[in-house]
Amino acid sequence: MRRQGGEMRKVIVCGPPHSGKSVFLSNLQRLLPTEHHMLIFGAPDGEWHWSNEADQKLVRELRAKKEFTDEWCDGILAAIASVEQRLVLVDTGGKRLPPNDRIFQSCDAFIVLSSSPEEREEWRRYGERFGCRCIAELDSVLHGECELYPLADDGIIRGRITGLERGKTVASPVLEAVAERLRKVIAANAEMTEAELLANINGAKLVDHLGISDRDDPYLGVRPWHTAPALRVARAARKLEVVRIWNVRASFLSSAFAAALPGRVELFGVSEGYVRLPEVAPRGDGAGNLEWEITELPDFTVVEYRKNGFFAKEMLAEVAPPAVSARKGVVLATDGPPIWLDATIARAYARAGIPWIGMFVPVESGRAQPSLGGHPWGEAYPKDGPCVVVHGPEERLGEVFPVPISILKWNGGGRQWRLGSGEVVKDRPNSHVATHTTVLPLLADALSRVSARGRAFITEEVRFNHIVGETICVETKPGDEIVYARRPNRAGLTRFVKNRAPEPCDTVTVCLKRAKEGHYTLLTAFVGHRAPAEPWDKRWVTEESRAFWATHALVWGREEVVPGTETTVCPW
């Protein structure tokens, strides 16, 4: 709803595609007090705060546009209606379509930025049709001089702005004039909000305590090395049963607080108000209205997630991140806000005992790094994304470390690994290893020791120099109690032995098949030595199969079986 009495708070930046709206907004925000304004992305084009500051090669790798659905629009309208900030900027789509009609009806004023004079006039008429006030009409060109035109009687700022290229900082009298008009809007709406009054951790005051003087970016100047000092400053909040966190804009810092605080956490969302983080636990391959991708590496697990459309706070309680090995760290990567979703997932892994948690922070890829002698991250690590430790040993908090972009980039979901020769390995839809729970924590290390060498099929024993587990495939003897039963995701019966125990083993066996897309599919993997296919498997059965499985069996009770399939009659 619009404010009454002609007051202004919600301002749209609009215009045709390829006029530089997102870059204009990124530069405009640098001239506004960060703690008193916010930006709502009103189009699902994959452009977030980080996309103008990050290394542009990384942006091109990661950016993914989504559909402008009614569900998305409903979420944006709810955000615009409920926001409390003194100034709200809204970045809209570049076409005059019904979703934008609804957004204009919810706002007070607009700025037109256009590379076409004809389109500039059309956008002004379009905005005024919905009762919005035009406060600036700007011509956008790539080359030439910026120029602020004389102010006309209608009070609209007009001018020409140049050089709005992604990744560039622009200095312009036109930008300064628009910023000055918007600073007056902020001053006119200077009352303290209820959310600010209720905060236990206030982001604006926190940066004062941290001594951050340069606060011109959308994150109040917070960088990775502020993580540990920020947690020390807020140490008293550990005594509270409920902690409300307001205006902490860097997602990695919000997640660090969520992972560290023992009490309930309420994180302020600029359009939702305070959102209480639910206490969820990792399970299976992940749950909730999210797609998950799990990449197991020897030293840590990368967990990526992306949203299916607009993600509302009511969906948060259904989220469960995937179960991963608790013996190594986790790196989280996602496709953008909300930060309270990131914080919920980080908190879940911290409470599950994960030794350390990192987060992919793409904006750092375009920034100078003190640890690299002041050089930008992208120069030192052109093929790696910057990830920040947000939970774990205090001496590691805020550490920035590289993870290959090829892993951080979304690769279709599911659970996957990497071979030592670099190829991606994906689990099969009807996973066999899902029932081999003892081998899952070993797979990343085992597969990293395998080289593809162009093979279409790979069956390989990977021997470790220590006992890694127990094999449940044992040689049987006369007098052993033998039964047959079907395991999940198998088409035939497996031979089991009831009176034997698993035996210590130093070997993991993996079976892979190259897919036409170029990656490998994991057919199966287990602790133990290579065994021929079972006699029922007509596709892979060999001359060895019947003789081997007549003298070997799996230990009963160590593998899930389908109820009602047990028999003592040999099926082959």
Buried (B, 14 or more C-beta within 10 A) or exposed (E): EBEEEEEBBBBBBBBBEEBBBBBBBBBBBBBBBBBBBBBBBBBBBBBBBBBBBBBBBBBEBBBEEBEBEEEBBBBBBBBBEEBBBBBBBBBBBBEBEEBBEBBBBBBBBBBBBBBBEEBBEBBBEBBEEBEBBBBBBBBBBEEEEBBBBEEEEEEBBBBBBBBBEBBEEBEBEBBBBBBEBBBEBBEEBEEEBEBBEBBBBBBBBBBEEBEBEEBEBBBBBBBBBBBBBBBEBBEEBEEBEEBBBBBBBBBBBBBBBBBBBEEBBBBBBBBBBBBBBBEBEBEEBBBBBBBBBBBBBBEBBBBBBBBEBBBBBEBBBEBBBBBBBEEBBBBBBBBBBBBBBBBBBBBBBBBBEBBBBBBBBBBBBBBEBEEEEEEBBBEBBEEBBBBBBBBBEEEBBBBBBEBBBBBBBBBEBBBBBBBEEEBBBBBBEEBBBBBBEBBBBBBBBBBBBBBBEEBEEBBBEBBBEEEBBBBBBBEBEEEEEBBBBBBEBBEBBBBBBEEBEBEEBBBBBBBBBBEEEEBBBBBBBBBBBEBBBBBBBEEEBEEEBEEBBBEBBBBBEBBBBEEEBBEEEEEB
